[in-house]
Amino acid sequence: MSRSHVYLLTPLTVEQIVTILERALSDERGYGGNIRMSKEAVEHLATIAGGDARIALNCLELAVLTIGKNISLTQAQKIFEKRSQRYDKSGEDHYNTISAFIKSMRGSDADAALVWLFKMLESGEDPRFLFRRMTIFASEDIGNADPRALATVVSAWQAFEFVGLPEGEYFLAHACIYLSQAPKSNAVKRAMDNVRHFVQTARSLEVPLHLRNAPVKGMQEQGYGEGYLYPHDEEEGVVPGHYFPAGAQPQDFYLPSDHGEEKGVAERVRKAKAIIRTVEGR
């Protein structure tokens, strides 16, 4: 593998594909000058090929078989109305395009996100795959900055299941635009990463006695549930308490941003911790 080389294949320009088509029309290994095709028709095939010479040559062959030896722009347009998308649902362009879609929404550019969304739809991408990615995005990149984002995507997905395509594209676009314009926060993702590290490296994750359930008398005698304070008994709904594993010091995993509604969340978290962590000087 150390001797392997990686080559990046980029789409050809329209001018490059025009040159290839003209060579196929004139060269003896192609049509040898026996096909008359207008310059505009050649440019049309080069444009709809989407940067792929193979597609352009296949279109040329189909045009000759369908139309004959004299091909005009009007005739070519009747056969090839839509631009070919260079998109393989299991290949590199699939991953590149979904990456551009996610990053456009993360960057709050709804217009660009719509371009990538409809490129995928026009190329035959499964709409449910797109809804799955937007559902993840709603928590990973927005979270509590706009708690309605997740509900909006799920509702749009449900509406899509009721209606189907093509009208179901309204719900995809609706969700895409909402996520793009929503305030952003990755605080949920960062909290997950932080707590996962804690759980994986903690010496013990033993549940403290006061947090344990005591359904039978024998457990109560062992101290299960002893010292637990019921938050609803207090006016604030929050009481001092140690909720972390036995022997572990409280840590701050969830650090709310000041974006959107999470700014209010941050204030509530701060007030709650000020009460909770008064126990034993924590």
C-alpha positions in Angstrom: 0.0 0.0 0.0 3.0 2.3 0.6 3.6 2.4 -3.1 0.1 3.2 -4.1 -0.7 6.5 -5.8 -4.0 8.4 -5.4 -5.3 10.2 -8.5 -8.1 12.8 -8.3 -10.3 12.6 -11.3 -12.1 15.9 -11.9 -15.0 16.6 -14.3 -14.0 17.8 -17.8 -15.0 21.2 -19.0 -17.6 21.8 -21.7 -14.8 22.9 -24.0 -12.8 19.7 -23.4 -15.8 17.6 -24.1 -16.6 19.6 -27.3 -13.1 18.7 -28.5 -13.7 15.0 -27.8 -17.0 15.0 -29.6 -15.5 16.8 -32.7 -12.7 14.3 -32.8 -15.2 11.4 -32.7 -17.1 13.0 -35.6 -14.1 13.6 -37.8 -11.6 10.8 -36.9 -11.6 7.6 -39.0 -11.8 5.6 -35.8 -15.1 7.4 -35.1 -17.6 8.6 -37.7 -15.0 9.7 -40.2 -16.7 12.9 -41.2 -19.9 11.1 -42.3 -22.1 12.8 -39.7 -23.1 16.4 -40.0 -23.8 17.9 -36.6 -24.3 21.6 -35.9 -21.9 23.4 -33.5 -24.8 24.2 -31.2 -25.8 20.6 -31.1 -22.3 19.5 -30.2 -22.2 22.1 -27.4 -25.6 20.9 -26.1 -24.3 17.4 -25.8 -21.1 18.6 -24.1 -23.2 20.7 -21.6 -25.6 18.0 -20.6 -22.8 15.4 -20.1 -22.0 16.8 -16.7 -18.3 16.6 -17.2 -18.2 13.0 -18.2 -16.9 12.2 -21.7 -18.4 8.7 -21.7 -21.8 10.2 -21.2 -21.2 12.6 -24.1 -20.0 9.9 -26.5 -23.0 7.7 -25.6 -25.3 10.6 -26.3 -23.6 11.2 -29.6 -24.1 7.5 -30.6 -27.7 7.6 -29.5 -28.3 10.8 -31.5 -26.8 9.2 -34.7 -28.9 6.1 -34.3 -32.1 8.0 -33.6 -31.8 11.1 -35.9 -29.4 10.0 -38.6 -26.6 11.8 -40.4 -27.8 15.4 -40.0 -28.3 16.5 -36.4 -29.5 20.0 -35.5 -29.7 21.6 -32.1 -33.5 21.3 -32.1 -33.3 17.6 -32.8 -30.7 17.1 -30.1 -32.7 19.0 -27.5 -35.8 16.9 -28.2 -33.8 13.7 -27.3 -31.7 15.1 -24.5 -33.7 17.5 -22.5 -32.1 17.2 -19.1 -28.5 17.6 -18.0 -26.9 14.3 -16.8 -25.8 14.4 -13.2 -22.5 12.8 -12.3 -23.9 11.1 -9.3 -23.4 7.5 -8.1 -25.5 6.7 -5.1 -22.8 4.3 -3.8 -19.8 6.2 -5.1 -17.6 9.2 -4.2 -19.9 11.9 -5.6 -22.7 10.6 -3.3 -20.5 11.2 -0.3 -19.2 14.5 -1.7 -22.7 15.8 -2.3 -24.2 14.8 1.0 -21.1 16.5 2.6 -21.8 19.7 0.7 -25.5 19.5 1.7 -24.7 19.1 5.4 -22.0 21.8 5.4 -24.3 24.3 3.6 -27.0 23.8 6.2 -24.4 24.1 9.0 -23.1 27.3 7.3 -26.7 28.7 7.3 -26.9 29.0 3.5 -30.4 27.7 2.7 -30.0 28.5 -1.1 -26.8 26.4 -1.5 -28.3 23.6 0.7 -31.3 23.5 -1.7 -29.0 23.1 -4.7 -27.4 20.0 -3.2 -30.7 18.6 -2.0 -32.3 18.8 -5.4 -29.2 17.5 -7.1 -29.6 14.4 -5.1 -33.3 14.2 -5.7 -32.9 14.6 -9.4 -30.3 11.9 -9.4 -32.6 9.4 -7.8 -31.4 9.6 -4.2 -33.7 8.0 -1.6 -35.6 10.8 0.1 -35.6 8.8 3.4 -31.8 8.9 3.4 -32.0 12.7 3.2 -34.6 12.8 6.0 -32.3 10.6 8.2 -29.4 12.9 7.6 -31.5 16.0 8.4 -32.8 14.3 11.6 -29.3 13.7 12.8 -28.4 17.3 11.8 -31.2 18.7 13.9 -29.6 17.3 17.1 -25.9 17.4 16.2 -25.7 20.9 14.7 -28.7 22.7 16.3 -29.8 21.0 19.4 -31.3 23.2 22.1 -30.5 26.4 20.2 -33.8 25.6 18.5 -35.6 22.6 20.1 -38.3 22.8 17.4 -35.8 21.8 14.7 -36.0 18.1 15.4 -39.8 18.1 15.6 -40.0 20.0 12.3 -37.9 17.4 10.5 -39.8 14.5 12.0 -43.1 16.1 11.1 -41.9 16.8 7.6 -40.8 13.2 7.3 -44.3 12.0 8.5 -46.0 14.3 6.0 -43.7 12.8 3.2 -44.8 9.3 4.2 -48.5 10.4 3.9 -48.1 12.1 0.5 -45.1 10.6 -1.3 -43.3 12.0 -4.4 -43.4 14.3 -6.2 -45.4 16.6 -3.9 -43.3 15.1 -1.0 -40.4 17.3 -2.2 -42.2 20.2 -0.4 -41.5 18.6 2.9 -37.9 18.0 2.1 -37.4 21.6 1.1 -39.3 22.8 4.1 -37.1 20.9 6.5 -33.9 21.9 4.6 -34.7 25.6 4.8 -35.8 25.5 8.5 -32.5 23.7 9.5 -30.4 26.1 7.4 -31.9 29.3 9.0 -32.0 27.9 12.6 -29.4 29.1 15.1 -26.6 26.5 15.4 -25.1 24.8 18.4 -23.0 21.6 18.7 -23.2 21.6 22.5 -25.1 18.2 22.5 -22.4 16.6 20.4 -19.7 18.0 22.6 -21.5 16.8 25.7 -21.7 13.3 24.2 -18.0 13.2 23.4 -17.1 14.4 26.9 -19.3 12.0 28.8 -18.3 9.1 26.7 -14.7 9.7 27.6 -15.7 10.0 31.3 -17.6 6.7 31.2 -14.8 4.9 29.4 -12.1 6.1 31.8 -13.9 6.2 35.1 -12.5 3.9 37.8 -16.1 3.1 38.9 -19.6 3.8 37.8 -21.2 2.5 41.0 -24.6 4.0 41.8 -24.6 5.8 45.2 -26.9 4.3 47.9 -29.1 7.4 48.1 -29.9 7.1 44.3 -30.8 3.5 44.5 -34.4 2.2 44.4 -35.6 0.4 47.6 -38.6 -1.7 46.7 -38.2 -4.0 49.7 -37.6 -3.4 53.4 -34.2 -5.3 53.4 -32.8 -2.8 50.9 -34.0 0.1 53.0 -32.1 -1.4 55.9 -29.0 -1.5 53.8 -29.3 2.3 53.2 -30.8 2.2 49.8 -32.5 5.6 49.1 -31.4 7.1 52.4 -30.7 10.8 52.2 -32.4 11.3 48.8 -34.1 14.7 48.5 -37.3 14.9 46.4 -36.9 18.0 44.1 -40.7 18.6 43.8 -40.8 19.3 47.5 -38.9 22.5 47.0 -40.3 25.7 45.5 -37.5 25.9 42.9 -37.9 22.3 41.9 -34.2 21.8 42.5 -32.4 20.5 45.6 -28.8 20.0 46.7 -27.6 16.5 45.7 -24.9 14.3 44.4 -26.0 12.6 41.3 -22.7 11.3 39.9 -21.3 7.8 40.5 -20.0 7.0 43.9 -16.6 8.6 44.5 -16.8 10.7 41.3 -16.7 14.5 41.4 -19.3 16.4 39.4 -18.2 17.6 36.0 -19.5 19.9 33.3 -20.2 17.8 30.2 -23.0 19.9 28.7 -21.9 23.5 28.1 -24.7 25.4 26.5 -23.9 28.0 23.9 -25.4 31.5 23.8 -27.1 30.9 20.4 -30.8 31.0 20.0 -32.9 29.5 22.8 -29.9 27.8 24.3 -28.9 31.1 25.9 -31.9 30.6 28.2 -31.0 27.0 28.7 -27.5 28.1 29.8 -29.0 30.3 32.5 -31.3 27.6 33.8 -28.4 25.1 33.9 -26.3 27.7 35.8 -29.0 28.3 38.4 -29.7 24.6 38.8 -26.0 23.7 39.3 -25.6 26.6 41.9 -28.2 24.7 44.0 -27.3 21.1 43.2 -23.6 21.4 43.9 -23.9 23.1 47.3 -24.0 19.6 48.8 -20.8 18.8 50.7 -19.2 21.9 49.3 -19.2 20.6 45.7 
